[in-house]
Structures are given as structure tokens and as C-alpha cells.
Amino acid sequence: MTQELRRAGISAAMDYADRSLKSQMKRADKLNSAYTLIFGDKEIDENR
């Protein structure tokens, strides 16, 4: 997903660290992210 967004000219980052959702949301806020995408295990398993 990150690569697809970047190819479309959209700035995107992925957090590979094993952090809590709260920690990841704080980081997104600190980076002034306009949007945040959240994929759970089910979405990843189903390739959504």
C-alpha cells in the first residue's frame, strides 16, 4: 500500500516498529499527518 501511494505522488510512511496503536497515532500526529491508514490482521490476511 505504501508503495502504491508513493507511486501516485502521495507522501507515505509505514511504521515497522512493534509499537502500540496509541504510540503510532502519537507519531502520526507529531508528523502532522493529514490521514492515517490502519490495517488490522484480518485486512492483511484477506489482502484488502
Steps between C-alpha positions, in 0.01 A plus 500: 500500500779741588667447163172551314438829679853619426463409130188717497707791633367478854745524787471179703681330785465167675591427858689171516567522873297285735326791672155539648228661292500794741873552447461483123215752505709737712779473241256570215377807688857617560567469125184706430349218296178604329387137476588175672422156358461213743513140382423221743601136481172408329546757223858392445404130493220571252727730293257790517 
